[in-house]
Amino acid sequence: MEVPILRQGQFLIASIQSALTDADLSHLREALIAQVGRSRCRGVIVDVTALDVMDSFAVRTLRDIAHMARLRGAETVIVGIQPDVAFAMVQLGLTLKGVATVLDLEEGLAFLNRRTEERGLETKPKRPSSRG
C-alpha cells in the first residue's frame, strides 16, 4: 500500500493509513528519504495514528527514517502512537531511542517549527558588536 507523502511548507507529512507489510515500510523509507533530498525540507512527520500494532521491523524502520533524514538535514517526529501500541512496545522492549515522538499532528508541527527555529539561530553568524 502506498503511503501518501504531503508537503506542508518546509515539512513532509507521511500519514500511514493502515497496517503495512515489510516491503511497504521499506518503500516508505526510500520514498521519504528521496523526497527529503528533492524537496530540501527541514522536517518529516510520520503519522502512525491509524496503526494498532507495531512490530520490531516497523519500529526499526521508523528509527532508520529518523536517523537517515537527520543525516540529510531534516528533523523527524513520530506522531499518534496509540496507548495500546505504546504499552505493547514497552512490554516487547521496542524503543524509538533518539527519535522524537509527540501526541498528534498539531504538536508535531509545533515541535518541528521550534526545532527549525533553534537550528536557524545556531547557524546564523554572530555580528561583531560595535562599541563606540
DRENPA-3360 file (N, C-alpha, C; in nm, 2 decimals, always signed):
BEGIN
1 = MEVPILRQ = +0.08/-0.12/+0.00/+0.00/+0.00/+0.00/+0.09/+0.12/+0.00 ~ +0.05/+0.22/-0.09/+0.13/+0.34/-0.10/+0.09/+0.44/+0.02 ~ +0.19/+0.49/+0.08/+0.16/+0.59/+0.19/+0.18/+0.73/+0.13 ~ +0.07/+0.81/+0.14/+0.08/+0.95/+0.09/+0.18/+1.03/+0.16 ~ +0.26/+1.10/+0.09/+0.36/+1.20/+0.14/+0.32/+1.34/+0.10 ~ +0.28/+1.42/+0.19/+0.24/+1.55/+0.16/+0.34/+1.66/+0.20 ~ +0.35/+1.77/+0.13/+0.44/+1.87/+0.17/+0.35/+1.98/+0.24 ~ +0.39/+2.03/+0.36/+0.33/+2.14/+0.43/+0.44/+2.24/+0.46;
9 = GQFLIASI = +0.45/+2.34/+0.38/+0.56/+2.44/+0.40/+0.69/+2.37/+0.38 ~ +0.78/+2.38/+0.48/+0.91/+2.31/+0.47/+0.92/+2.17/+0.54 ~ +0.80/+2.12/+0.56/+0.79/+1.98/+0.62/+0.72/+1.88/+0.53 ~ +0.76/+1.76/+0.54/+0.69/+1.65/+0.48/+0.60/+1.57/+0.58 ~ +0.49/+1.53/+0.54/+0.40/+1.45/+0.63/+0.36/+1.32/+0.56 ~ +0.40/+1.21/+0.62/+0.36/+1.08/+0.58/+0.26/+1.02/+0.67 ~ +0.14/+1.00/+0.62/+0.03/+0.95/+0.71/+0.00/+0.81/+0.67 ~ +0.04/+0.72/+0.77/+0.02/+0.58/+0.74/-0.13/+0.55/+0.78;
17 = QSALTDAD = -0.20/+0.50/+0.67/-0.34/+0.48/+0.68/-0.39/+0.34/+0.74 ~ -0.30/+0.24/+0.72/-0.34/+0.11/+0.76/-0.21/+0.03/+0.78 ~ -0.22/-0.09/+0.83/-0.10/-0.18/+0.86/-0.03/-0.19/+0.72 ~ +0.11/-0.19/+0.73/+0.19/-0.20/+0.62/+0.27/-0.33/+0.62 ~ +0.30/-0.39/+0.51/+0.39/-0.50/+0.50/+0.53/-0.45/+0.52 ~ +0.63/-0.54/+0.54/+0.77/-0.50/+0.55/+0.81/-0.43/+0.42 ~ +0.77/-0.48/+0.31/+0.80/-0.42/+0.18/+0.75/-0.28/+0.17 ~ +0.62/-0.26/+0.21/+0.56/-0.13/+0.21/+0.64/-0.03/+0.30;
25 = LSHLREAL = +0.69/-0.08/+0.42/+0.77/+0.00/+0.51/+0.90/+0.04/+0.44 ~ +0.96/-0.06/+0.38/+1.09/-0.03/+0.31/+1.07/+0.07/+0.20 ~ +0.96/+0.06/+0.13/+0.93/+0.16/+0.02/+0.91/+0.30/+0.08 ~ +0.83/+0.30/+0.19/+0.81/+0.43/+0.25/+0.94/+0.50/+0.29 ~ +1.03/+0.42/+0.35/+1.16/+0.47/+0.40/+1.24/+0.53/+0.28 ~ +1.24/+0.45/+0.17/+1.32/+0.50/+0.05/+1.25/+0.62/-0.01 ~ +1.12/+0.62/-0.02/+1.05/+0.74/-0.08/+1.06/+0.86/+0.01 ~ +1.05/+0.85/+0.14/+1.07/+0.97/+0.22/+1.21/+1.03/+0.22;
33 = IAQVGRSR = +1.31/+0.94/+0.22/+1.44/+0.99/+0.22/+1.48/+1.06/+0.09 ~ +1.43/+1.00/-0.02/+1.45/+1.06/-0.16/+1.38/+1.20/-0.16 ~ +1.25/+1.20/-0.11/+1.18/+1.33/-0.11/+1.24/+1.43/-0.02 ~ +1.31/+1.40/+0.09/+1.38/+1.49/+0.17/+1.48/+1.56/+0.09 ~ +1.56/+1.49/+0.01/+1.66/+1.55/-0.08/+1.60/+1.64/-0.19 ~ +1.50/+1.58/-0.25/+1.44/+1.66/-0.37/+1.37/+1.79/-0.32 ~ +1.30/+1.78/-0.21/+1.23/+1.90/-0.16/+1.31/+1.99/-0.07 ~ +1.42/+1.94/-0.03/+1.51/+2.02/+0.06/+1.43/+2.06/+0.19;
41 = CRGVIVDV = +1.35/+1.97/+0.24/+1.26/+2.00/+0.35/+1.35/+2.00/+0.48 ~ +1.29/+2.06/+0.58/+1.36/+2.08/+0.71/+1.31/+1.98/+0.82 ~ +1.19/+1.91/+0.79/+1.13/+1.82/+0.89/+1.04/+1.72/+0.82 ~ +1.03/+1.61/+0.89/+0.95/+1.50/+0.85/+0.86/+1.46/+0.97 ~ +0.73/+1.44/+0.94/+0.63/+1.39/+1.03/+0.58/+1.26/+0.98 ~ +0.59/+1.16/+1.06/+0.53/+1.03/+1.03/+0.42/+1.00/+1.13 ~ +0.30/+1.00/+1.07/+0.17/+0.99/+1.15/+0.13/+0.84/+1.15 ~ +0.14/+0.78/+1.27/+0.11/+0.64/+1.29/-0.02/+0.62/+1.36;
49 = TALDVMDS = -0.11/+0.72/+1.37/-0.23/+0.72/+1.44/-0.32/+0.60/+1.41 ~ -0.32/+0.56/+1.28/-0.41/+0.45/+1.24/-0.36/+0.31/+1.27 ~ -0.23/+0.30/+1.32/-0.18/+0.17/+1.35/-0.22/+0.12/+1.48 ~ -0.26/+0.00/+1.49/-0.30/-0.06/+1.62/-0.19/-0.16/+1.66 ~ -0.09/-0.18/+1.58/+0.02/-0.28/+1.61/+0.14/-0.22/+1.54 ~ +0.26/-0.23/+1.61/+0.39/-0.21/+1.55/+0.48/-0.32/+1.59 ~ +0.53/-0.39/+1.49/+0.63/-0.49/+1.52/+0.77/-0.44/+1.52 ~ +0.87/-0.52/+1.54/+1.01/-0.48/+1.56/+1.06/-0.42/+1.42;
57 = FAVRTLRD = +1.01/-0.48/+1.31/+1.06/-0.42/+1.18/+1.00/-0.28/+1.16 ~ +0.88/-0.26/+1.20/+0.82/-0.13/+1.18/+0.89/-0.02/+1.27 ~ +0.92/-0.06/+1.39/+0.99/+0.03/+1.49/+1.13/+0.06/+1.43 ~ +1.20/-0.04/+1.39/+1.33/-0.02/+1.34/+1.33/+0.07/+1.21 ~ +1.23/+0.05/+1.13/+1.22/+0.13/+1.00/+1.19/+0.27/+1.04 ~ +1.10/+0.30/+1.13/+1.08/+0.44/+1.18/+1.20/+0.50/+1.23 ~ +1.28/+0.42/+1.31/+1.40/+0.48/+1.37/+1.50/+0.51/+1.26 ~ +1.51/+0.42/+1.16/+1.60/+0.44/+1.04/+1.56/+0.56/+0.96;
65 = IAHMARLR = +1.43/+0.58/+0.94/+1.39/+0.70/+0.87/+1.43/+0.83/+0.94 ~ +1.42/+0.83/+1.07/+1.46/+0.95/+1.15/+1.61/+0.97/+1.14 ~ +1.69/+0.87/+1.15/+1.83/+0.88/+1.15/+1.88/+0.92/+1.01 ~ +1.82/+0.86/+0.91/+1.86/+0.89/+0.77/+1.82/+1.04/+0.73 ~ +1.70/+1.08/+0.78/+1.65/+1.21/+0.75/+1.75/+1.31/+0.82 ~ +1.79/+1.28/+0.94/+1.88/+1.37/+1.01/+2.01/+1.39/+0.94 ~ +2.06/+1.28/+0.88/+2.18/+1.29/+0.80/+2.16/+1.37/+0.68 ~ +2.04/+1.38/+0.63/+2.01/+1.47/+0.51/+1.96/+1.61/+0.55;
73 = GAETVIVG = +1.97/+1.64/+0.68/+1.94/+1.78/+0.73/+1.80/+1.80/+0.77 ~ +1.72/+1.70/+0.79/+1.58/+1.71/+0.83/+1.56/+1.65/+0.97 ~ +1.48/+1.71/+1.05/+1.44/+1.65/+1.18/+1.32/+1.56/+1.15 ~ +1.30/+1.46/+1.23/+1.18/+1.37/+1.22/+1.11/+1.36/+1.35 ~ +0.98/+1.36/+1.35/+0.90/+1.33/+1.47/+0.79/+1.23/+1.43 ~ +0.77/+1.14/+1.52/+0.66/+1.04/+1.50/+0.54/+1.08/+1.58 ~ +0.43/+1.09/+1.52/+0.31/+1.13/+1.59/+0.20/+1.02/+1.60 ~ +0.12/+1.03/+1.70/+0.00/+0.94/+1.71/+0.01/+0.80/+1.76;
81 = IQPDVAFA = +0.12/+0.77/+1.83/+0.13/+0.63/+1.88/+0.02/+0.61/+1.98 ~ -0.07/+0.51/+1.95/-0.18/+0.48/+2.04/-0.14/+0.42/+2.17 ~ -0.22/+0.44/+2.28/-0.18/+0.39/+2.41/-0.15/+0.24/+2.41 ~ -0.23/+0.16/+2.35/-0.21/+0.01/+2.35/-0.08/-0.02/+2.27 ~ -0.05/+0.05/+2.17/+0.07/+0.03/+2.09/+0.19/+0.06/+2.18 ~ +0.18/+0.18/+2.25/+0.29/+0.22/+2.33/+0.32/+0.11/+2.44 ~ +0.21/+0.06/+2.50/+0.22/-0.04/+2.60/+0.28/-0.17/+2.55 ~ +0.24/-0.21/+2.43/+0.30/-0.33/+2.37/+0.45/-0.31/+2.34;
89 = MVQLGLTL = +0.48/-0.19/+2.29/+0.62/-0.17/+2.25/+0.71/-0.18/+2.38 ~ +0.66/-0.12/+2.49/+0.74/-0.12/+2.61/+0.75/-0.27/+2.66 ~ +0.64/-0.34/+2.66/+0.64/-0.48/+2.70/+0.74/-0.57/+2.62 ~ +0.75/-0.53/+2.49/+0.84/-0.61/+2.40/+0.98/-0.55/+2.39 ~ +1.01/-0.44/+2.46/+1.14/-0.38/+2.46/+1.17/-0.31/+2.33 ~ +1.07/-0.27/+2.26/+1.09/-0.19/+2.13/+1.09/-0.04/+2.16 ~ +1.20/+0.02/+2.12/+1.21/+0.16/+2.15/+1.24/+0.24/+2.03 ~ +1.21/+0.37/+2.04/+1.24/+0.47/+1.93/+1.35/+0.56/+1.99;
97 = KGVATVLD = +1.45/+0.50/+2.05/+1.55/+0.58/+2.11/+1.61/+0.68/+2.01 ~ +1.62/+0.80/+2.05/+1.68/+0.90/+1.96/+1.58/+0.96/+1.86 ~ +1.46/+0.92/+1.87/+1.36/+0.97/+1.78/+1.25/+1.05/+1.86 ~ +1.22/+1.17/+1.81/+1.12/+1.25/+1.88/+0.98/+1.19/+1.86 ~ +0.90/+1.19/+1.96/+0.76/+1.14/+1.95/+0.67/+1.25/+2.02 ~ +0.55/+1.27/+1.96/+0.46/+1.36/+2.02/+0.32/+1.30/+2.00 ~ +0.22/+1.37/+2.07/+0.09/+1.31/+2.07/+0.01/+1.31/+1.94 ~ +0.02/+1.43/+1.87/-0.06/+1.43/+1.75/+0.00/+1.53/+1.64;
105 = LEEGLAFL = -0.06/+1.54/+1.53/-0.01/+1.62/+1.42/+0.02/+1.76/+1.46 ~ -0.07/+1.82/+1.53/-0.06/+1.96/+1.57/+0.07/+1.98/+1.65 ~ +0.09/+1.89/+1.75/+0.21/+1.90/+1.83/+0.34/+1.87/+1.75 ~ +0.32/+1.78/+1.65/+0.43/+1.75/+1.56/+0.48/+1.87/+1.48 ~ +0.38/+1.95/+1.43/+0.41/+2.07/+1.35/+0.48/+2.17/+1.44 ~ +0.42/+2.19/+1.56/+0.48/+2.28/+1.66/+0.62/+2.24/+1.70 ~ +0.65/+2.11/+1.72/+0.78/+2.06/+1.75/+0.88/+2.10/+1.64 ~ +0.84/+2.07/+1.52/+0.93/+2.09/+1.41/+0.96/+2.24/+1.38;
113 = NRRTEERG = +0.85/+2.32/+1.41/+0.87/+2.47/+1.39/+0.98/+2.52/+1.50 ~ +0.96/+2.47/+1.62/+1.06/+2.51/+1.73/+1.20/+2.46/+1.69 ~ +1.21/+2.34/+1.65/+1.35/+2.28/+1.61/+1.41/+2.35/+1.49 ~ +1.33/+2.39/+1.40/+1.38/+2.46/+1.28/+1.43/+2.60/+1.32 ~ +1.35/+2.67/+1.41/+1.39/+2.80/+1.46/+1.52/+2.79/+1.54 ~ +1.53/+2.69/+1.62/+1.66/+2.67/+1.70/+1.78/+2.65/+1.61 ~ +1.76/+2.56/+1.51/+1.87/+2.53/+1.42/+1.91/+2.66/+1.34 ~ +1.80/+2.74/+1.30/+1.83/+2.86/+1.23/+1.91/+2.96/+1.31;
121 = LETKPKRP = +1.88/+2.97/+1.44/+1.95/+3.06/+1.52/+2.10/+3.01/+1.54 ~ +2.12/+2.88/+1.55/+2.25/+2.83/+1.56/+2.34/+2.86/+1.44 ~ +2.28/+2.86/+1.32/+2.36/+2.87/+1.20/+2.39/+3.01/+1.16 ~ +2.32/+3.11/+1.22/+2.33/+3.25/+1.18/+2.47/+3.30/+1.24 ~ +2.55/+3.36/+1.15/+2.67/+3.42/+1.21/+2.65/+3.53/+1.30 ~ +2.73/+3.54/+1.40/+2.71/+3.65/+1.50/+2.77/+3.77/+1.44 ~ +2.71/+3.88/+1.46/+2.76/+4.01/+1.42/+2.86/+4.06/+1.52 ~ +2.97/+4.12/+1.47/+3.06/+4.18/+1.57/+2.99/+4.30/+1.64;
129 = SSRG = +3.01/+4.32/+1.76/+2.95/+4.43/+1.83/+3.03/+4.56/+1.80 ~ +2.96/+4.66/+1.78/+3.02/+4.79/+1.75/+3.01/+4.88/+1.88 ~ +3.12/+4.90/+1.94/+3.12/+4.99/+2.06/+3.18/+5.12/+2.02 ~ +3.12/+5.22/+2.06/+3.17/+5.35/+2.01/+3.19/+5.44/+2.12;
% end
